[in-house]
Amino acid sequence: MNSKILEELKIHEKNYPTHDLELVVVVFALKIWLHYLYGVHVDAFTNQKSLQLYMGSTAHVEEDKKELARDVHRFA
């Protein structure tokens, strides 16, 4: 994980498991590039098995993490 992203994490986000932190990085990158991506179709790909589950559906996601998964769907 990039140190710039690590500095921007909220206190509670620093305690997330690794696969959730990887998802936070995806959301962070999409937010940075949003002004370039707005109005354009974007496909987000990953070779990270744990993230492939998150990016496909929110049905399996714990209730407190659904907002994070929805952010990925919204920005992707």
PyMOL Python script that loads the backbone (N, CA, C, O; Angstrom):
from pymol import cmd

cmd.read_pdbstr("""\
ATOM      1  N   MET A   1       0.840  -1.168   0.000  1.00  0.00           N
ATOM      2  CA  MET A   1       0.000   0.000   0.000  1.00  0.00           C
ATOM      3  C   MET A   1       0.889   1.236   0.000  1.00  0.00           C
ATOM      4  O   MET A   1       1.894   1.296   0.707  1.00  0.00           O
ATOM      5  N   ASN A   2       0.517   2.180  -0.772  1.00  0.00           N
ATOM      6  CA  ASN A   2       1.214   3.440  -0.931  1.00  0.00           C
ATOM      7  C   ASN A   2       1.154   4.264   0.359  1.00  0.00           C
ATOM      8  O   ASN A   2       0.110   4.295   1.011  1.00  0.00           O
ATOM      9  N   SER A   3       2.242   4.925   0.740  1.00  0.00           N
ATOM     10  CA  SER A   3       2.275   5.697   1.988  1.00  0.00           C
ATOM     11  C   SER A   3       1.338   6.899   1.934  1.00  0.00           C
ATOM     12  O   SER A   3       0.796   7.300   2.964  1.00  0.00           O
ATOM     13  N   LYS A   4       1.138   7.480   0.755  1.00  0.00           N
ATOM     14  CA  LYS A   4       0.195   8.606   0.604  1.00  0.00           C
ATOM     15  C   LYS A   4      -1.215   8.160   0.971  1.00  0.00           C
ATOM     16  O   LYS A   4      -1.932   8.868   1.678  1.00  0.00           O
ATOM     17  N   ILE A   5      -1.604   7.002   0.495  1.00  0.00           N
ATOM     18  CA  ILE A   5      -2.932   6.470   0.798  1.00  0.00           C
ATOM     19  C   ILE A   5      -3.026   6.125   2.274  1.00  0.00           C
ATOM     20  O   ILE A   5      -4.052   6.372   2.908  1.00  0.00           O
ATOM     21  N   LEU A   6      -1.968   5.558   2.822  1.00  0.00           N
ATOM     22  CA  LEU A   6      -1.955   5.195   4.237  1.00  0.00           C
ATOM     23  C   LEU A   6      -2.148   6.418   5.125  1.00  0.00           C
ATOM     24  O   LEU A   6      -2.837   6.343   6.143  1.00  0.00           O
ATOM     25  N   GLU A   7      -1.549   7.536   4.749  1.00  0.00           N
ATOM     26  CA  GLU A   7      -1.716   8.776   5.516  1.00  0.00           C
ATOM     27  C   GLU A   7      -3.156   9.275   5.488  1.00  0.00           C
ATOM     28  O   GLU A   7      -3.624   9.885   6.449  1.00  0.00           O
ATOM     29  N   GLU A   8      -3.856   9.017   4.388  1.00  0.00           N
ATOM     30  CA  GLU A   8      -5.216   9.526   4.215  1.00  0.00           C
ATOM     31  C   GLU A   8      -6.275   8.638   4.867  1.00  0.00           C
ATOM     32  O   GLU A   8      -7.442   9.024   4.933  1.00  0.00           O
ATOM     33  N   LEU A   9      -5.891   7.467   5.345  1.00  0.00           N
ATOM     34  CA  LEU A   9      -6.865   6.568   5.961  1.00  0.00           C
ATOM     35  C   LEU A   9      -7.402   7.150   7.258  1.00  0.00           C
ATOM     36  O   LEU A   9      -6.678   7.775   8.032  1.00  0.00           O
ATOM     37  N   LYS A  10      -8.684   6.928   7.471  1.00  0.00           N
ATOM     38  CA  LYS A  10      -9.281   7.317   8.745  1.00  0.00           C
ATOM     39  C   LYS A  10      -8.812   6.324   9.805  1.00  0.00           C
ATOM     40  O   LYS A  10      -8.347   5.234   9.472  1.00  0.00           O
ATOM     41  N   ILE A  11      -8.930   6.692  11.073  1.00  0.00           N
ATOM     42  CA  ILE A  11      -8.436   5.843  12.162  1.00  0.00           C
ATOM     43  C   ILE A  11      -9.052   4.451  12.101  1.00  0.00           C
ATOM     44  O   ILE A  11      -8.341   3.455  12.235  1.00  0.00           O
ATOM     45  N   HIS A  12     -10.369   4.371  11.900  1.00  0.00           N
ATOM     46  CA  HIS A  12     -11.014   3.057  11.879  1.00  0.00           C
ATOM     47  C   HIS A  12     -10.630   2.253  10.641  1.00  0.00           C
ATOM     48  O   HIS A  12     -10.652   1.023  10.684  1.00  0.00           O
ATOM     49  N   GLU A  13     -10.277   2.917   9.535  1.00  0.00           N
ATOM     50  CA  GLU A  13      -9.890   2.204   8.326  1.00  0.00           C
ATOM     51  C   GLU A  13      -8.527   1.530   8.473  1.00  0.00           C
ATOM     52  O   GLU A  13      -8.257   0.536   7.798  1.00  0.00           O
ATOM     53  N   LYS A  14      -7.680   2.044   9.329  1.00  0.00           N
ATOM     54  CA  LYS A  14      -6.357   1.449   9.521  1.00  0.00           C
ATOM     55  C   LYS A  14      -6.443   0.058  10.145  1.00  0.00           C
ATOM     56  O   LYS A  14      -5.483  -0.710  10.080  1.00  0.00           O
ATOM     57  N   ASN A  15      -7.578  -0.269  10.743  1.00  0.00           N
ATOM     58  CA  ASN A  15      -7.770  -1.583  11.356  1.00  0.00           C
ATOM     59  C   ASN A  15      -8.460  -2.576  10.425  1.00  0.00           C
ATOM     60  O   ASN A  15      -8.723  -3.709  10.829  1.00  0.00           O
ATOM     61  N   TYR A  16      -8.758  -2.179   9.195  1.00  0.00           N
ATOM     62  CA  TYR A  16      -9.425  -3.063   8.244  1.00  0.00           C
ATOM     63  C   TYR A  16      -8.517  -4.250   7.901  1.00  0.00           C
ATOM     64  O   TYR A  16      -7.293  -4.121   7.929  1.00  0.00           O
ATOM     65  N   PRO A  17      -9.110  -5.398   7.580  1.00  0.00           N
ATOM     66  CA  PRO A  17      -8.306  -6.518   7.070  1.00  0.00           C
ATOM     67  C   PRO A  17      -7.688  -6.150   5.709  1.00  0.00           C
ATOM     68  O   PRO A  17      -8.119  -5.194   5.064  1.00  0.00           O
ATOM     69  N   THR A  18      -6.702  -6.899   5.294  1.00  0.00           N
ATOM     70  CA  THR A  18      -5.952  -6.590   4.076  1.00  0.00           C
ATOM     71  C   THR A  18      -6.840  -6.468   2.852  1.00  0.00           C
ATOM     72  O   THR A  18      -6.681  -5.527   2.074  1.00  0.00           O
ATOM     73  N   HIS A  19      -7.774  -7.396   2.657  1.00  0.00           N
ATOM     74  CA  HIS A  19      -8.599  -7.332   1.447  1.00  0.00           C
ATOM     75  C   HIS A  19      -9.484  -6.087   1.442  1.00  0.00           C
ATOM     76  O   HIS A  19      -9.783  -5.558   0.371  1.00  0.00           O
ATOM     77  N   ASP A  20      -9.907  -5.608   2.608  1.00  0.00           N
ATOM     78  CA  ASP A  20     -10.683  -4.369   2.670  1.00  0.00           C
ATOM     79  C   ASP A  20      -9.802  -3.157   2.369  1.00  0.00           C
ATOM     80  O   ASP A  20     -10.251  -2.206   1.730  1.00  0.00           O
ATOM     81  N   LEU A  21      -8.552  -3.189   2.829  1.00  0.00           N
ATOM     82  CA  LEU A  21      -7.628  -2.094   2.529  1.00  0.00           C
ATOM     83  C   LEU A  21      -7.345  -2.016   1.031  1.00  0.00           C
ATOM     84  O   LEU A  21      -7.207  -0.925   0.478  1.00  0.00           O
ATOM     85  N   GLU A  22      -7.259  -3.163   0.381  1.00  0.00           N
ATOM     86  CA  GLU A  22      -7.042  -3.178  -1.062  1.00  0.00           C
ATOM     87  C   GLU A  22      -8.232  -2.552  -1.779  1.00  0.00           C
ATOM     88  O   GLU A  22      -8.061  -1.866  -2.787  1.00  0.00           O
ATOM     89  N   LEU A  23      -9.424  -2.785  -1.269  1.00  0.00           N
ATOM     90  CA  LEU A  23     -10.621  -2.177  -1.837  1.00  0.00           C
ATOM     91  C   LEU A  23     -10.628  -0.670  -1.593  1.00  0.00           C
ATOM     92  O   LEU A  23     -11.054   0.095  -2.459  1.00  0.00           O
ATOM     93  N   VAL A  24     -10.166  -0.241  -0.437  1.00  0.00           N
ATOM     94  CA  VAL A  24     -10.059   1.192  -0.132  1.00  0.00           C
ATOM     95  C   VAL A  24      -9.122   1.866  -1.133  1.00  0.00           C
ATOM     96  O   VAL A  24      -9.381   2.990  -1.562  1.00  0.00           O
ATOM     97  N   VAL A  25      -8.041   1.193  -1.505  1.00  0.00           N
ATOM     98  CA  VAL A  25      -7.094   1.745  -2.476  1.00  0.00           C
ATOM     99  C   VAL A  25      -7.773   1.936  -3.830  1.00  0.00           C
ATOM    100  O   VAL A  25      -7.553   2.950  -4.493  1.00  0.00           O
ATOM    101  N   VAL A  26      -8.589   0.979  -4.243  1.00  0.00           N
ATOM    102  CA  VAL A  26      -9.314   1.098  -5.513  1.00  0.00           C
ATOM    103  C   VAL A  26     -10.244   2.308  -5.471  1.00  0.00           C
ATOM    104  O   VAL A  26     -10.264   3.110  -6.405  1.00  0.00           O
ATOM    105  N   VAL A  27     -11.011   2.440  -4.394  1.00  0.00           N
ATOM    106  CA  VAL A  27     -11.934   3.572  -4.252  1.00  0.00           C
ATOM    107  C   VAL A  27     -11.161   4.889  -4.236  1.00  0.00           C
ATOM    108  O   VAL A  27     -11.568   5.860  -4.873  1.00  0.00           O
ATOM    109  N   PHE A  28     -10.051   4.921  -3.510  1.00  0.00           N
ATOM    110  CA  PHE A  28      -9.216   6.122  -3.425  1.00  0.00           C
ATOM    111  C   PHE A  28      -8.739   6.541  -4.820  1.00  0.00           C
ATOM    112  O   PHE A  28      -8.815   7.716  -5.180  1.00  0.00           O
ATOM    113  N   ALA A  29      -8.251   5.585  -5.595  1.00  0.00           N
ATOM    114  CA  ALA A  29      -7.759   5.890  -6.944  1.00  0.00           C
ATOM    115  C   ALA A  29      -8.889   6.385  -7.840  1.00  0.00           C
ATOM    116  O   ALA A  29      -8.700   7.318  -8.620  1.00  0.00           O
ATOM    117  N   LEU A  30     -10.057   5.767  -7.733  1.00  0.00           N
ATOM    118  CA  LEU A  30     -11.187   6.203  -8.554  1.00  0.00           C
ATOM    119  C   LEU A  30     -11.633   7.615  -8.185  1.00  0.00           C
ATOM    120  O   LEU A  30     -12.018   8.392  -9.059  1.00  0.00           O
ATOM    121  N   LYS A  31     -11.584   7.950  -6.907  1.00  0.00           N
ATOM    122  CA  LYS A  31     -11.954   9.308  -6.487  1.00  0.00           C
ATOM    123  C   LYS A  31     -10.969  10.339  -7.032  1.00  0.00           C
ATOM    124  O   LYS A  31     -11.374  11.428  -7.440  1.00  0.00           O
ATOM    125  N   ILE A  32      -9.677  10.005  -7.040  1.00  0.00           N
ATOM    126  CA  ILE A  32      -8.665  10.925  -7.562  1.00  0.00           C
ATOM    127  C   ILE A  32      -8.884  11.174  -9.056  1.00  0.00           C
ATOM    128  O   ILE A  32      -8.757  12.307  -9.522  1.00  0.00           O
ATOM    129  N   TRP A  33      -9.207  10.137  -9.794  1.00  0.00           N
ATOM    130  CA  TRP A  33      -9.350  10.228 -11.242  1.00  0.00           C
ATOM    131  C   TRP A  33     -10.778  10.521 -11.686  1.00  0.00           C
ATOM    132  O   TRP A  33     -11.057  10.526 -12.885  1.00  0.00           O
ATOM    133  N   LEU A  34     -11.685  10.765 -10.748  1.00  0.00           N
ATOM    134  CA  LEU A  34     -13.104  10.921 -11.064  1.00  0.00           C
ATOM    135  C   LEU A  34     -13.353  11.992 -12.118  1.00  0.00           C
ATOM    136  O   LEU A  34     -14.178  11.789 -13.008  1.00  0.00           O
ATOM    137  N   HIS A  35     -12.671  13.111 -12.042  1.00  0.00           N
ATOM    138  CA  HIS A  35     -12.916  14.186 -13.006  1.00  0.00           C
ATOM    139  C   HIS A  35     -12.521  13.786 -14.433  1.00  0.00           C
ATOM    140  O   HIS A  35     -13.047  14.348 -15.393  1.00  0.00           O
ATOM    141  N   TYR A  36     -11.613  12.836 -14.583  1.00  0.00           N
ATOM    142  CA  TYR A  36     -11.280  12.320 -15.909  1.00  0.00           C
ATOM    143  C   TYR A  36     -12.260  11.239 -16.344  1.00  0.00           C
ATOM    144  O   TYR A  36     -12.511  11.065 -17.537  1.00  0.00           O
ATOM    145  N   LEU A  37     -12.808  10.522 -15.385  1.00  0.00           N
ATOM    146  CA  LEU A  37     -13.648   9.370 -15.683  1.00  0.00           C
ATOM    147  C   LEU A  37     -15.128   9.706 -15.780  1.00  0.00           C
ATOM    148  O   LEU A  37     -15.909   8.903 -16.291  1.00  0.00           O
ATOM    149  N   TYR A  38     -15.527  10.874 -15.299  1.00  0.00           N
ATOM    150  CA  TYR A  38     -16.940  11.235 -15.261  1.00  0.00           C
ATOM    151  C   TYR A  38     -17.539  11.230 -16.665  1.00  0.00           C
ATOM    152  O   TYR A  38     -17.024  11.884 -17.573  1.00  0.00           O
ATOM    153  N   GLY A  39     -18.620  10.492 -16.831  1.00  0.00           N
ATOM    154  CA  GLY A  39     -19.304  10.410 -18.110  1.00  0.00           C
ATOM    155  C   GLY A  39     -18.718   9.389 -19.070  1.00  0.00           C
ATOM    156  O   GLY A  39     -19.201   9.248 -20.193  1.00  0.00           O
ATOM    157  N   VAL A  40     -17.692   8.682 -18.645  1.00  0.00           N
ATOM    158  CA  VAL A  40     -17.036   7.686 -19.487  1.00  0.00           C
ATOM    159  C   VAL A  40     -17.243   6.314 -18.859  1.00  0.00           C
ATOM    160  O   VAL A  40     -17.177   6.172 -17.638  1.00  0.00           O
ATOM    161  N   HIS A  41     -17.494   5.309 -19.685  1.00  0.00           N
ATOM    162  CA  HIS A  41     -17.631   3.945 -19.171  1.00  0.00           C
ATOM    163  C   HIS A  41     -16.257   3.447 -18.721  1.00  0.00           C
ATOM    164  O   HIS A  41     -15.278   3.541 -19.460  1.00  0.00           O
ATOM    165  N   VAL A  42     -16.200   2.919 -17.508  1.00  0.00           N
ATOM    166  CA  VAL A  42     -14.939   2.434 -16.949  1.00  0.00           C
ATOM    167  C   VAL A  42     -15.129   1.003 -16.468  1.00  0.00           C
ATOM    168  O   VAL A  42     -16.094   0.706 -15.765  1.00  0.00           O
ATOM    169  N   ASP A  43     -14.227   0.127 -16.838  1.00  0.00           N
ATOM    170  CA  ASP A  43     -14.197  -1.238 -16.321  1.00  0.00           C
ATOM    171  C   ASP A  43     -13.007  -1.349 -15.385  1.00  0.00           C
ATOM    172  O   ASP A  43     -11.879  -1.035 -15.768  1.00  0.00           O
ATOM    173  N   ALA A  44     -13.253  -1.793 -14.162  1.00  0.00           N
ATOM    174  CA  ALA A  44     -12.171  -1.978 -13.196  1.00  0.00           C
ATOM    175  C   ALA A  44     -11.837  -3.463 -13.126  1.00  0.00           C
ATOM    176  O   ALA A  44     -12.709  -4.282 -12.833  1.00  0.00           O
ATOM    177  N   PHE A  45     -10.595  -3.811 -13.389  1.00  0.00           N
ATOM    178  CA  PHE A  45     -10.140  -5.195 -13.362  1.00  0.00           C
ATOM    179  C   PHE A  45      -9.123  -5.378 -12.246  1.00  0.00           C
ATOM    180  O   PHE A  45      -8.373  -4.461 -11.914  1.00  0.00           O
ATOM    181  N   THR A  46      -9.109  -6.568 -11.678  1.00  0.00           N
ATOM    182  CA  THR A  46      -8.119  -6.884 -10.660  1.00  0.00           C
ATOM    183  C   THR A  46      -7.761  -8.362 -10.759  1.00  0.00           C
ATOM    184  O   THR A  46      -8.575  -9.179 -11.190  1.00  0.00           O
ATOM    185  N   ASN A  47      -6.548  -8.696 -10.362  1.00  0.00           N
ATOM    186  CA  ASN A  47      -6.153 -10.096 -10.278  1.00  0.00           C
ATOM    187  C   ASN A  47      -6.183 -10.556  -8.825  1.00  0.00           C
ATOM    188  O   ASN A  47      -5.755 -11.666  -8.510  1.00  0.00           O
ATOM    189  N   GLN A  48      -6.688  -9.705  -7.948  1.00  0.00           N
ATOM    190  CA  GLN A  48      -6.787 -10.009  -6.527  1.00  0.00           C
ATOM    191  C   GLN A  48      -8.078 -10.783  -6.285  1.00  0.00           C
ATOM    192  O   GLN A  48      -9.163 -10.219  -6.420  1.00  0.00           O
ATOM    193  N   LYS A  49      -7.983 -12.060  -5.932  1.00  0.00           N
ATOM    194  CA  LYS A  49      -9.164 -12.918  -5.770  1.00  0.00           C
ATOM    195  C   LYS A  49     -10.145 -12.361  -4.747  1.00  0.00           C
ATOM    196  O   LYS A  49     -11.357 -12.421  -4.956  1.00  0.00           O
ATOM    197  N   SER A  50      -9.640 -11.821  -3.649  1.00  0.00           N
ATOM    198  CA  SER A  50     -10.539 -11.301  -2.621  1.00  0.00           C
ATOM    199  C   SER A  50     -11.329 -10.100  -3.130  1.00  0.00           C
ATOM    200  O   SER A  50     -12.475  -9.904  -2.725  1.00  0.00           O
ATOM    201  N   LEU A  51     -10.741  -9.297  -4.005  1.00  0.00           N
ATOM    202  CA  LEU A  51     -11.448  -8.138  -4.543  1.00  0.00           C
ATOM    203  C   LEU A  51     -12.432  -8.520  -5.633  1.00  0.00           C
ATOM    204  O   LEU A  51     -13.426  -7.821  -5.833  1.00  0.00           O
ATOM    205  N   GLN A  52     -12.181  -9.603  -6.338  1.00  0.00           N
ATOM    206  CA  GLN A  52     -13.095 -10.019  -7.391  1.00  0.00           C
ATOM    207  C   GLN A  52     -14.472 -10.326  -6.824  1.00  0.00           C
ATOM    208  O   GLN A  52     -15.482 -10.080  -7.484  1.00  0.00           O
ATOM    209  N   LEU A  53     -14.524 -10.857  -5.615  1.00  0.00           N
ATOM    210  CA  LEU A  53     -15.815 -11.102  -4.975  1.00  0.00           C
ATOM    211  C   LEU A  53     -16.522  -9.791  -4.666  1.00  0.00           C
ATOM    212  O   LEU A  53     -17.720  -9.656  -4.917  1.00  0.00           O
ATOM    213  N   TYR A  54     -15.786  -8.819  -4.120  1.00  0.00           N
ATOM    214  CA  TYR A  54     -16.375  -7.522  -3.782  1.00  0.00           C
ATOM    215  C   TYR A  54     -16.909  -6.810  -5.017  1.00  0.00           C
ATOM    216  O   TYR A  54     -17.974  -6.196  -4.969  1.00  0.00           O
ATOM    217  N   MET A  55     -16.189  -6.888  -6.097  1.00  0.00           N
ATOM    218  CA  MET A  55     -16.547  -6.115  -7.274  1.00  0.00           C
ATOM    219  C   MET A  55     -17.703  -6.732  -8.043  1.00  0.00           C
ATOM    220  O   MET A  55     -18.279  -6.077  -8.912  1.00  0.00           O
ATOM    221  N   GLY A  56     -18.051  -7.966  -7.746  1.00  0.00           N
ATOM    222  CA  GLY A  56     -19.138  -8.612  -8.461  1.00  0.00           C
ATOM    223  C   GLY A  56     -20.487  -8.461  -7.804  1.00  0.00           C
ATOM    224  O   GLY A  56     -21.499  -8.396  -8.501  1.00  0.00           O
ATOM    225  N   SER A  57     -20.540  -8.403  -6.488  1.00  0.00           N
ATOM    226  CA  SER A  57     -21.819  -8.396  -5.794  1.00  0.00           C
ATOM    227  C   SER A  57     -21.634  -7.858  -4.385  1.00  0.00           C
ATOM    228  O   SER A  57     -20.540  -7.920  -3.824  1.00  0.00           O
ATOM    229  N   THR A  58     -22.722  -7.326  -3.811  1.00  0.00           N
ATOM    230  CA  THR A  58     -22.669  -6.900  -2.412  1.00  0.00           C
ATOM    231  C   THR A  58     -23.464  -7.846  -1.522  1.00  0.00           C
ATOM    232  O   THR A  58     -23.579  -7.605  -0.320  1.00  0.00           O
ATOM    233  N   ALA A  59     -24.011  -8.912  -2.084  1.00  0.00           N
ATOM    234  CA  ALA A  59     -24.859  -9.822  -1.313  1.00  0.00           C
ATOM    235  C   ALA A  59     -24.088 -10.511  -0.190  1.00  0.00           C
ATOM    236  O   ALA A  59     -24.647 -10.748   0.880  1.00  0.00           O
ATOM    237  N   HIS A  60     -22.831 -10.833  -0.411  1.00  0.00           N
ATOM    238  CA  HIS A  60     -22.035 -11.570   0.574  1.00  0.00           C
ATOM    239  C   HIS A  60     -21.307 -10.653   1.563  1.00  0.00           C
ATOM    240  O   HIS A  60     -20.700 -11.131   2.521  1.00  0.00           O
ATOM    241  N   VAL A  61     -21.366  -9.348   1.333  1.00  0.00           N
ATOM    242  CA  VAL A  61     -20.593  -8.392   2.125  1.00  0.00           C
ATOM    243  C   VAL A  61     -21.283  -8.123   3.457  1.00  0.00           C
ATOM    244  O   VAL A  61     -22.502  -7.965   3.521  1.00  0.00           O
ATOM    245  N   GLU A  62     -20.486  -8.073   4.512  1.00  0.00           N
ATOM    246  CA  GLU A  62     -21.028  -7.774   5.835  1.00  0.00           C
ATOM    247  C   GLU A  62     -21.708  -6.413   5.808  1.00  0.00           C
ATOM    248  O   GLU A  62     -21.312  -5.529   5.048  1.00  0.00           O
ATOM    249  N   GLU A  63     -22.731  -6.247   6.636  1.00  0.00           N
ATOM    250  CA  GLU A  63     -23.555  -5.038   6.620  1.00  0.00           C
ATOM    251  C   GLU A  63     -22.739  -3.754   6.781  1.00  0.00           C
ATOM    252  O   GLU A  63     -23.010  -2.764   6.101  1.00  0.00           O
ATOM    253  N   ASP A  64     -21.747  -3.758   7.667  1.00  0.00           N
ATOM    254  CA  ASP A  64     -20.973  -2.539   7.910  1.00  0.00           C
ATOM    255  C   ASP A  64     -20.001  -2.204   6.776  1.00  0.00           C
ATOM    256  O   ASP A  64     -19.445  -1.106   6.751  1.00  0.00           O
ATOM    257  N   LYS A  65     -19.789  -3.127   5.842  1.00  0.00           N
ATOM    258  CA  LYS A  65     -18.859  -2.881   4.739  1.00  0.00           C
ATOM    259  C   LYS A  65     -19.578  -2.682   3.411  1.00  0.00           C
ATOM    260  O   LYS A  65     -18.929  -2.484   2.384  1.00  0.00           O
ATOM    261  N   LYS A  66     -20.912  -2.732   3.415  1.00  0.00           N
ATOM    262  CA  LYS A  66     -21.651  -2.590   2.160  1.00  0.00           C
ATOM    263  C   LYS A  66     -21.467  -1.213   1.542  1.00  0.00           C
ATOM    264  O   LYS A  66     -21.457  -1.082   0.318  1.00  0.00           O
ATOM    265  N   GLU A  67     -21.322  -0.185   2.371  1.00  0.00           N
ATOM    266  CA  GLU A  67     -21.135   1.164   1.828  1.00  0.00           C
ATOM    267  C   GLU A  67     -19.846   1.241   1.016  1.00  0.00           C
ATOM    268  O   GLU A  67     -19.820   1.859  -0.049  1.00  0.00           O
ATOM    269  N   LEU A  68     -18.788   0.627   1.505  1.00  0.00           N
ATOM    270  CA  LEU A  68     -17.513   0.608   0.791  1.00  0.00           C
ATOM    271  C   LEU A  68     -17.659  -0.128  -0.541  1.00  0.00           C
ATOM    272  O   LEU A  68     -17.150   0.331  -1.564  1.00  0.00           O
ATOM    273  N   ALA A  69     -18.349  -1.262  -0.530  1.00  0.00           N
ATOM    274  CA  ALA A  69     -18.551  -2.020  -1.764  1.00  0.00           C
ATOM    275  C   ALA A  69     -19.411  -1.226  -2.746  1.00  0.00           C
ATOM    276  O   ALA A  69     -19.163  -1.262  -3.951  1.00  0.00           O
ATOM    277  N   ARG A  70     -20.417  -0.511  -2.244  1.00  0.00           N
ATOM    278  CA  ARG A  70     -21.261   0.311  -3.111  1.00  0.00           C
ATOM    279  C   ARG A  70     -20.456   1.444  -3.746  1.00  0.00           C
ATOM    280  O   ARG A  70     -20.704   1.813  -4.894  1.00  0.00           O
ATOM    281  N   ASP A  71     -19.496   1.996  -3.008  1.00  0.00           N
ATOM    282  CA  ASP A  71     -18.643   3.050  -3.571  1.00  0.00           C
ATOM    283  C   ASP A  71     -17.880   2.539  -4.783  1.00  0.00           C
ATOM    284  O   ASP A  71     -17.760   3.239  -5.789  1.00  0.00           O
ATOM    285  N   VAL A  72     -17.370   1.332  -4.690  1.00  0.00           N
ATOM    286  CA  VAL A  72     -16.633   0.760  -5.819  1.00  0.00           C
ATOM    287  C   VAL A  72     -17.556   0.607  -7.013  1.00  0.00           C
ATOM    288  O   VAL A  72     -17.180   0.951  -8.134  1.00  0.00           O
ATOM    289  N   HIS A  73     -18.767   0.092  -6.789  1.00  0.00           N
ATOM    290  CA  HIS A  73     -19.714  -0.070  -7.891  1.00  0.00           C
ATOM    291  C   HIS A  73     -20.089   1.285  -8.486  1.00  0.00           C
ATOM    292  O   HIS A  73     -20.233   1.412  -9.702  1.00  0.00           O
ATOM    293  N   ARG A  74     -20.245   2.290  -7.639  1.00  0.00           N
ATOM    294  CA  ARG A  74     -20.662   3.610  -8.106  1.00  0.00           C
ATOM    295  C   ARG A  74     -19.556   4.273  -8.922  1.00  0.00           C
ATOM    296  O   ARG A  74     -19.831   4.873  -9.961  1.00  0.00           O
ATOM    297  N   PHE A  75     -18.316   4.172  -8.467  1.00  0.00           N
ATOM    298  CA  PHE A  75     -17.213   4.831  -9.155  1.00  0.00           C
ATOM    299  C   PHE A  75     -16.680   4.018 -10.327  1.00  0.00           C
ATOM    300  O   PHE A  75     -16.048   4.574 -11.225  1.00  0.00           O
ATOM    301  N   ALA A  76     -16.923   2.718 -10.332  1.00  0.00           N
ATOM    302  CA  ALA A  76     -16.396   1.866 -11.410  1.00  0.00           C
ATOM    303  C   ALA A  76     -17.287   1.901 -12.627  1.00  0.00           C
ATOM    304  O   ALA A  76     -16.994   1.243 -13.625  1.00  0.00           O
TER     305      ALA A  76
END
""", "prot")
cmd.dss("prot")
cmd.show_as("cartoon", "prot")
cmd.util.cbc("prot")
cmd.orient("prot")
